[in-house]
Amino acid sequence: MDTQTLMQTLKLERLEVNLFRGVTPDEESRIRIYGGQVIAQSLLAAYETVEDRLCHSLHCYFIRPGDPNVPIIFDVDRSRDGGSFTTRRVIAVQHGQQIFNLAASFQVAEEGYEHQAQMPEAPHWDTVEDDREVQRRLLKDAPARMKEWLDRPQPIEMRTVGGRFDTPNPPKVEPRQLVWFRAKDAIGDDPRMQQVILAYASDMSLLGTGLRPHGVNWQTPGMQTASLDHAMWFHRPTDFNEWHLYVQESPSASGGRGFNLGQIYRASDGALVASCAQEGLMRMRKT
């Protein structure tokens, strides 16, 4: 699936004034819906009820695994329309049950004080191997179905500094990673869609940061992972077709959960365009 196909897939059908229906890309390898997809579609549903304002923050919970074989219904609650800020709550439903909810706030354009953290130094993206190529090499002996999954078109290009560790027994490393990423194909000039695709990509690789110091990952037998919640703050408009540096760290893990933080910098000028926080399940199942 390329970026253009992703944008078409994320689009929603309006069923009623505040009710929308979305679908999941038709991919046989999916057993549950990717979390970033539901974030992106919920943000799009909220935007369908908001005019002349951009999202500055969103907070959401993953409640149940999404079923990729049936549509998702998005119910938008118009919580408040204020002079400067607009608030929306979106509930995503499948099989008569909530699978996800999102609260988002939108603001009119406004001038104000500015400061930001400095983008850390990182090897240039041209010198960093594409994640998908690293996975193909590490998983060259994987089952045919996994190889087909690796060969499918990807809408987001990712390059992890220092490489990925997609083996059942990865080394123990610090709970921090730098990832270059961008949308592969043109998104267009609409700042709302730029935010939607960036939100879609923000769920990628963040959860795994908390696994790094423990020598486990998604390939480790018995390892169970899932996003539990996700928060995102949009600081400045950006063009996600450009390269961005996703700085990720995990300050804490406890109680079968890992806490992860992310900062997204635009490579061209070092602008901090967004920040993320996420808690994820990281549990070793008993055999």
N, C-alpha and C positions, 0 to 999 in steps of 0.2 A: 504494500500500500504506500503510494507516494503522498506528498503533502497535499496535493490537489484532491486526491481521493479522500484523504482524511478530512479535509474541510467540507467536502460534500457529505461524507458520512456523519459528521457531527451535526449537520443542519437538522432542525427540528420541524415537525409538522404541528401546526396550531390546531388544537381540537376545540378549544373554547377560549375565552378572553385570557384566562390565566393558566390554561392547561395545555401541555405540549407532549408530543410523542417523539422519542428518539430510538435509533437502532444501533446495533453493534456491527463492526466490520465482519464479513463472512469469512472466517478463518477456522479451518477444521481443528487446529491445534489448541484453540482456546477452551479452557474448562471453566473460567470465570472472567468477568469483565475487568479489564485493566483500569485501575483506580483513576488515572489521569483522564481517561475518557469521560467518566461520570462527572469529575470536577469540571471539565471543559463544557460538557453539555448543560450542566446545571447553571454555569455562568452565562452561557448563551441564552438559556431560558429566562434568567433574570434580566438580561439585556433586552429581551423582547418587550419588557414592561418599563424600560427606563429610556428617557430621551435626554440628549445633550449633557450627559455626565459619564465619567469614566470610573470604573471600579478602582478603589484604592486598597481594599482589603477583603479577604474572604476567609471563612473558618468553616470547616466541615468535619463530619464524622462518617466513617464507613461502618455501617450497621450489620449488613449481611452480604455474603458474596453475591455478585450480580450474575444472572443467567444470560449468557451471550446469545441464546437461541430465541429469546422473546424480546419484544420492544420494552422500553422503559417509559413510564409516564412521569412527567415532571409537573408538579403542582406549585405554582408561584404565589406566595403570600405577599401582598403589597404592604409591608409593615409600616412604612412611613415615607412621605414625600415632603421634605423640609425645604427651607430656603437655600441651603448650601449642600445638604446631604440627603441622599435617598437610601433607604434600607429595604432589602428584599430577603425573604427566606424561601428556599426551594426544597421540596421533599421529592425524592425519587422513589418510585414504587414499582415493584414487580410481584406478580402472583398475590396481589392484595396486601403486600407487606412493604414497609419502608426498607430500602436497602442502603439509603444514603440521605443525608441532609446537609444543606449549605446555607450559611448566612453571609451576605455580601453587602458592602457599603459603597456607595457611589458619590462622587463629589464634583461640583462645578469647577472649572479651571480657575485656579487662584494663585497669586504670587505670594511668596513668603520667604522666610529665612532658609538658607540651604547649607548643609554640610554633609559629609559622607566619609565612611571608612575608605582607605586606599586599597585598590586592587592588589593582591599579592603577586609577586613575580611567579611566572610559570613558563615552561618551555613553549615556544611558538607552536601553534596547532599543526603547522606544516611538518613539524618534526615528531609528532605524536601519531602512532598507528591507530587507524580506525578500529573501534571496539569490535565491530562485526568481523573484521579480518582476524583479530586476536582470538575471538571465539571459534571461528572456523578452524584455526590451527590447533587450539587446545582441545577441541571436541572432534577432531578428525576421525576418531574411532567411535563416535556416538551413533546411536540408532538412526536409521534413514529418516524417520519422522522428524527427529531433532535437526538433522541437516537441512531438511526442507524448510523448517521454521527459520533457520539461520539464513537461508537464501532468499526469503521473501523480501520484497522492497520495504524499506523503512522510511517513514516521513521525517524522522529526526536523526541527524548525524551526530555521533558521540565519539569522543576520543579521550580516554582516561589517561592522565599523566602517570607514567610508571606501569601502565598496562593493567588488564583485568586478571583476576585469579579464578577463572571458571573451571576449577577442578574440585573433586570431592574433598580434598584435604589441602586447602590453601594455607599459605604461611600466615603467622600472626604478625600483623603490622599495626601501625598507629590508626586510631579511629578518625582519620582525616583523609580526604582525597580531593583532587582537582580534576574537573571534567570539562573539556571544551565541548560545546554543543550548539547546534543551530538547526533551523528548519531547512530541509534539502531543497525544496522548491518554493517559488514565489508565493507569499501569503497575500500581498497587496497592501494598500495604504490605510485600510480601516484599522484604527488603533484598538478597537474592540476585538477584532479577530486576532490581532497580534497578541493581545492579552490571553485570549482563549487558547491559542496554540502554545504559548509559553506556559500557561497553567497545565496543559496536557503534558508537556515535557518535564515539568517540575517534579513529578512523581517518579521519574526515572532515576534509578541508582541511589536515591537518597536513603532509603531504608537500609540498604546494604552497608552503609558507613558504620553502623553500630555493630555489625558482625565481624568487621575486620580484625579487631584485637583478640578475637576468640578462635581464630583459625577455622571458621565455618562459613558456608554460603548457601545459596539456593540449591546447589548440587550435593551438599552433604547429606547422606542418608539420614532420614528422621527429622531433618530440620524443617520447621514450620514457620513461615513468615507471612505477614499480611499488614497492610497499612491500617492503622486504627483511626487516626485523625490527620488533618492536614490544614495548615494555615499559610496564607500567602499575603504579602504586602507589595503592592506595585508603587514604587517610588517615582519612577520617571518613564515616560513613553520610550519605546525602543523599536528597532526593526530586527525581529528575530531571524531574518534571513542572514544577518551578520553573525559572526562568531561571538559567543559569550562564554565566560568562564564561570562554571558552577563550583563554588568553593563550599565543600561539605565537611562537617565535623559532627561527632557524637560525644557530647559532654558526659553522658550517663547511660547506663543500662542497669535495670533491676526489675525484679518481679516478672520476668519473662517478657519485658518490654525494653525497646531501645529508643532513646530520644535523639533526634537528629536535627541539625540546623543547616541552612543553606543560604548563601549569598550569591546573587547572579550579577556579574559585571559585564558590561559591553567592552569588547576588546579594543575597539577603535579609539576610545577616549577614556577608558577606565571608569565610566559612570556606573554606579551601583543602581541597577534598574529594578531589582526585586529582591525580597528576602522570603525565606520559607522556614517553617518548623513542622516537624512531623514526629509522631510516636508510632512505633510499629511493633507488632508481635514478633518475638524471636524466641521460639520455644523448641526444645528438642523433645520430640514425641517419644514416649516410652514404647519399646518394642516387646 
